[in-house]
Amino acid sequence: MCLICARIDDIKQGRNPYFIAELNTGYVVLGDHQYFHGYTLFLCKHHDTELFLLEPDFRSQFLFEMSVVAEAVAAAFGAEKMNYELLGNGDTHLHWHLFPRRNGDMGGHGMSGKGPVWWVPPEEMYDDVHRPSPKKLDSMRASLRARLRV
């Protein structure tokens, strides 16, 4: 089973504390690490590797729902700009990375927060100091759910 399918299975079993909502085409989850406060993923319900492999109507709805999630993330976490990634080089199951960005959020890794997220070294971005506490996670889930209009 792929990592994304395993996370979806955890959602279905009620074992994913980062779960926010189920939409028609995917699942909304907060990222395990919050270097960029409000980092959220949108996991496709279909195990496909490319957008063009999705049935056209499903693909259109998947893209629309991703934009709805991004709007909610921006509102919930005060983004000045949103970054969107659908890479699939590591986990080939379609999933969006939604990064709320703010001026200066790169710390010492760029020019006033103007660089791409991958300029942050992985060992720093995924350091456990960036895992939200249970209380913080509850607050983040509530904030995002309140703004997710589906």
N, C-alpha and C positions, 0 to 999 in steps of 0.2 A: 504494500500500500504506500502511496506517495505521502509526503509530509502534509500537503494541503488536504488530501483525503482523510488522513488521520486526524487533523484538526477539525474537519467537518464532522467526523464520527464522534469526536469529543463533544462537540456542540450538541449533536443529536442525543448524546448520553447525559447531557447536563454537566459535563466535566471541564468546560472551558470557561474560566473566570473572566476572560477578555471578551466574551461574546456580547454583542450589542443587539442585533436584530437579524431576522431572516426576511429577505426580500424575495421577489419572484425568481430572480436569476442567481442570487448569491447570498452570502452571509457577511455581515459587518462585524469586524472584531478590532479591538484596540491592539496595537503592537505590544509585544511583550516588553520591549525596551522603549523608553520615551525620551531619547536624547532630543528629539524634536517633539515638544509637548503637543499631544493630540494625534501623533502618528497612528494611522488607521489602515486596515486592509479590507478589501472587498474580495471575497473568495467565490469564484464561479461554482455554481452547483454542478456543472458538467466538467468531467475530467477531459478537457481538451487542451492542446498545446498552443494553438494559434487562434486569433480572432476569426480569421477567414474560414476556419473549420466549423464554426458555430452556424446553426441554421439562421438565415437572415433575420427573421422576426425576433428570435431569441437574442441574437447579437445586438440588434437595435435596442432591445429592452435592457440588456446587460450594460451597454454603454450609457443609456439614459439613467439607469439606476446608479451607476458609478458616479455620474455627475450630481445626482441628488445627494448621495453620501458625501461627496466632496463639499457641496454647499453646506451641509449640516456640520461637517468637521470645521470648516472655515468659521462658521458662526459660533460653534461651541467653544472653540479654542483661540479665537481672536487672531486668525491668520491675516497677514497682510498680503500674502500670495500663497497659492497652492501649487505643489509639485506633484506630478502624476507619473508613476512608473508601472509598466507592464513588461517585464523583462523575460522571465522564464528560462534563464540560463541555468539556474541552480534547481529550482522547483518548477518543472515544466507545466504543471497544472495552472491554468489561467488564474491570475490574482493581481489585483491592483494594489500598489503601495501609494497611499495618499499622505503627503507630508505638508502640514501647515507650517508656513515659513514666516519669520519675523526678521526685521532688520537686526543684525548683530547676532543671530542665532548660531553662527558658525564658531563662536569663540575665537580661538587663535588660528582657525583653519581657512581663512579666506579674507576677502575684503568686505567687511561690514555685512556679512550674511548674504553676499551676492553670489556665492558659489554653489555648485551642485552638492547634494547631500553626500555623495560618495567621496568628497574631499575629506570628510571626517574619517579618521582611521577606524577600521572595523572593531579593533580591540577597545576603542573608546566608545563608539556608538553602542556597542552591545555589552558594555560593562554592566555588571549587576547593580551598580549605583543608579542606573537609569530605569530600573524596574520600579513601577509604582507600588507604594505600600497598599495594603488592603483598603485602608480608609481613602487614600487618594484614588485608587481604582474605582471604588464605589462612586466617588464624586464625579470622576470622568465619565463613567457609564451613564450616570443620571443626566449629566449635561448633554452628552451626545444624543441619548434617546429622546430628550425633550425637544431637540432641534431636528430630528430625523422625521420628515413628514412623508410617511408612506401608508 
